[in-house]
Amino acid sequence: QVQIVESGGALAQPGGSLRLSCAASGFSFSIYAMAWYRQAPGMHREWVTSIDTDGSTYYTDSVKGRFTISRDNSQNMVYLQMNSLKPEDTAVYYCQAGTTYWGQGTEVIVSS
């Protein structure tokens, strides 16, 4: 059974940092591209960042220089390091595997 479980969402102050984790199981993790999406209240689900099977990374403009996606194939884990957080980063963050599978999301709130 495919399982994708996000964790690490929390309340953070503007300028602060959080690291989100995505634990995957039930499929051949190392051959799947992985991605993070987010959905703010009243907004569509927005693609944030992706990491290919070869380690290549891609970011939406609004997070470039602040967020870093990484993966650990030995642990079937994906991470999203978020630095210099802004209130507009507030959203539920979702982990996606291979454009097909989704986790349940983890909530990030950036507020003073």
SERO-4910 file (N, C-alpha, C, O; in steps of 0.05 Angstrom, whole numbers):
BEGIN
 pado doro    nc1    nc2    nc3   cac1   cac2   cac3    cc1    cc2    cc3    oc1    oc2    oc3
  Gln    A     17    -24      0      0      0      0     18     25      0     36     27     16
  Val    A     12     43    -18     27     68    -20     20     86      4     -4     90     10
  Gln    A     40     96     18     36    115     39     55    138     36     79    134     32
  Ile    A     44    162     39     60    186     38     51    203     62     27    210     64
  Val    A     69    208     80     62    222    105     80    246    110    104    243    113
  Glu    A     68    269    110     82    294    115     82    300    145     64    293    159
  Ser    A    103    314    154    104    323    181    122    347    183    136    354    164
  Gly    A    122    360    206    139    383    211    126    410    209    138    430    216
  Gly    A    101    411    200     87    436    199     83    448    227     78    433    246
  Ala    A     85    474    229     83    487    255     77    517    251     76    527    229
  Leu    A     75    530    274     73    560    274    102    570    275    118    562    292
  Ala    A    108    588    257    135    601    256    132    631    253    112    641    243
  Gln    A    152    645    262    152    674    259    163    682    232    179    667    221
  Pro    A    155    705    222    168    715    198    198    716    201    208    725    222
  Gly    A    212    707    181    241    706    182    252    680    194    276    675    193
  Gly    A    234    664    205    242    638    217    245    616    198    243    620    173
  Ser    A    250    592    208    255    568    191    239    545    201    233    542    225
  Leu    A    232    527    183    220    502    189    231    481    169    240    488    147
  Arg    A    231    456    177    238    434    159    215    414    158    208    402    179
  Leu    A    203    411    135    182    392    131    194    365    122    215    365    108
  Ser    A    182    343    130    190    317    122    168    302    108    144    306    114
  Cys    A    175    285     90    156    268     75    167    240     76    188    234     64
  Ala    A    153    222     89    161    194     91    144    178     72    119    178     73
  Ala    A    157    163     54    144    148     33    148    118     37    169    110     46
  Ser    A    128    102     29    131     73     30    111     61     10     92     74      2
  Gly    A    115     36      3     96     21    -13    101     24    -43     85     14    -59
  Phe    A    123     36    -51    131     38    -79    161     42    -81    174     45    -61
  Ser    A    171     40   -106    200     42   -111    208     71   -110    209     84   -131
  Phe    A    214     81    -86    218    109    -81    239    121    -99    235    143   -110
  Ser    A    261    107   -103    284    119   -117    279    125   -146    294    140   -158
  Ile    A    259    113   -158    254    118   -187    230    137   -191    221    141   -213
  Tyr    A    221    149   -169    200    169   -171    210    197   -167    225    202   -147
  Ala    A    203    216   -184    206    244   -178    187    251   -155    166    240   -153
  Met    A    196    270   -139    180    279   -116    176    309   -117    192    323   -129
  Ala    A    155    318   -105    149    347   -106    135    355    -80    123    339    -66
  Trp    A    136    381    -75    120    394    -54    101    414    -68    109    429    -85
  Tyr    A     76    413    -59     56    433    -66     46    446    -41     50    436    -19
  Arg    A     32    469    -44     20    481    -21     -7    494    -29    -11    501    -52
  Gln    A    -24    496     -9    -51    508    -14    -58    526      9    -61    517     32
  Ala    A    -59    552      3    -67    572     23    -97    574     24   -111    567      4
  Pro    A   -108    585     45   -137    588     47   -148    604     23   -138    626     17
  Gly    A   -169    594     10   -181    607    -12   -166    607    -38   -173    620    -57
  Met    A   -144    591    -39   -127    591    -62   -126    563    -75   -134    543    -62
  His    A   -117    561    -99   -112    536   -112    -87    523   -101    -71    535    -87
  Arg    A    -84    497   -107    -60    483    -98    -37    490   -117    -39    486   -142
  Glu    A    -16    500   -106      6    512   -121     31    493   -119     38    484    -98
  Trp    A     43    488   -142     68    474   -142     90    491   -130     92    515   -137
  Val    A    106    480   -113    127    495   -100    155    487   -109    171    503   -117
  Thr    A    161    460   -109    187    451   -116    186    421   -123    168    407   -114
  Ser    A    205    412   -139    207    384   -147    236    375   -146    255    392   -148
  Ile    A    240    350   -142    267    338   -144    265    312   -161    249    295   -155
  Asp    A    281    311   -182    281    288   -200    296    265   -188    309    268   -167
  Thr    A    295    243   -202    309    219   -192    339    222   -192    353    209   -178
  Asp    A    349    240   -209    378    245   -211    387    267   -192    411    274   -191
  Gly    A    369    278   -176    375    299   -157    371    327   -166    375    346   -151
  Ser    A    364    331   -192    359    358   -202    335    370   -187    315    356   -182
  Thr    A    337    396   -181    316    409   -166    305    433   -181    318    445   -198
  Tyr    A    280    439   -175    265    461   -189    248    475   -168    237    462   -150
  Tyr    A    245    502   -171    231    518   -151    213    538   -165    221    549   -186
  Thr    A    190    544   -153    174    566   -162    189    592   -153    203    592   -133
  Asp    A    185    613   -168    200    638   -164    198    648   -135    217    659   -124
  Ser    A    175    646   -124    170    658    -98    186    646    -75    188    658    -53
  Val    A    197    622    -79    212    609    -57    241    606    -64    257    596    -47
  Lys    A    250    613    -88    278    610    -96    296    625    -76    291    648    -70
  Gly    A    317    612    -68    336    624    -49    328    621    -20    344    627     -2
  Arg    A    303    612    -15    294    609     13    288    580     20    293    572     42
  Phe    A    278    565      1    270    537      5    290    518     -9    301    525    -29
  Thr    A    294    495      3    311    475     -9    298    447     -6    291    439     16
  Ile    A    294    434    -29    283    407    -28    307    387    -30    327    392    -43
  Ser    A    305    365    -16    325    344    -17    312    317    -13    289    316     -5
  Arg    A    327    296    -19    316    269    -16    338    251     -6    362    255    -11
  Asp    A    330    231      9    348    211     19    336    184     11    317    174     23
  Asn    A    347    173    -11    336    148    -22    340    124     -3    325    105     -5
  Ser    A    360    126     14    365    104     32    344    102     54    340     81     66
  Gln    A    330    124     59    309    126     79    281    131     68    262    133     84
  Asn    A    278    132     42    253    139     29    241    164     41    217    165     48
  Met    A    258    185     42    249    210     54    254    233     35    274    234     20
  Val    A    236    253     36    239    278     22    237    300     43    221    298     62
  Tyr    A    252    321     40    252    343     59    248    369     45    254    373     21
  Leu    A    236    388     59    234    416     50    244    434     72    230    439     92
  Gln    A    268    444     68    279    464     87    269    491     78    274    500     56
  Met    A    255    505     97    244    531     91    257    551    109    254    550    134
  Asn    A    270    570     97    283    592    112    271    619    104    257    621     84
  Ser    A    277    639    120    267    666    115    237    666    109    228    678     90
  Leu    A    222    653    126    194    649    122    179    676    122    186    694    136
  Lys    A    159    677    105    142    700    101    113    693    107    105    669    105
  Pro    A     96    712    116     68    705    120     54    692     96     37    676    100
  Glu    A     62    700     72     50    688     48     58    659     44     47    646     26
  Asp    A     77    648     60     83    620     59     63    603     74     63    579     73
  Thr    A     45    616     89     24    602    104      7    585     85     -5    596     66
  Ala    A      5    559     91     -9    541     74     -8    513     85      7    508    104
  Val    A    -24    495     75    -21    467     79     -2    457     57     -7    461     34
  Tyr    A     19    443     65     40    434     47     36    404     42     32    388     61
  Tyr    A     36    396     17     31    369      8     55    357     -6     68    371    -22
  Cys    A     61    332      0     82    317    -14     70    300    -36     49    287    -32
  Gln    A     82    301    -60     72    286    -83     94    267    -93    117    275    -95
  Ala    A     86    243   -101    104    224   -113     96    218   -142     73    210   -147
  Gly    A    114    223   -160    111    215   -188     86    226   -202     76    213   -220
  Thr    A     77    248   -193     52    262   -203     27    246   -197      5    254   -206
  Thr    A     29    225   -182      7    206   -178     -4    205   -150    -28    205   -145
  Tyr    A     14    204   -131      7    199   -103     11    224    -86     29    239    -90
  Trp    A     -7    227    -66     -7    251    -49     -8    243    -20    -21    223    -13
  Gly    A      5    258     -3      1    256     25    -23    273     35    -37    285     19
  Gln    A    -27    273     61    -50    286     72    -45    316     78    -64    331     83
  Gly    A    -20    324     77    -13    352     82     -5    357    111    -12    343    129
  Thr    A     11    378    114     19    388    140     18    418    140     26    431    120
  Glu    A      7    430    160      0    459    160     23    475    170     35    470    191
  Val    A     30    496    155     50    516    162     36    543    166     21    552    148
  Ile    A     41    555    188     30    582    193     53    600    200     69    595    218
  Val    A     55    622    185     77    641    190     63    667    199     50    681    183
  Ser    A     67    674    224     54    697    235     69    706    260     81    690    274
  Ser    A     68    732    265     79    743    289     59    746    311     65    755    333
***
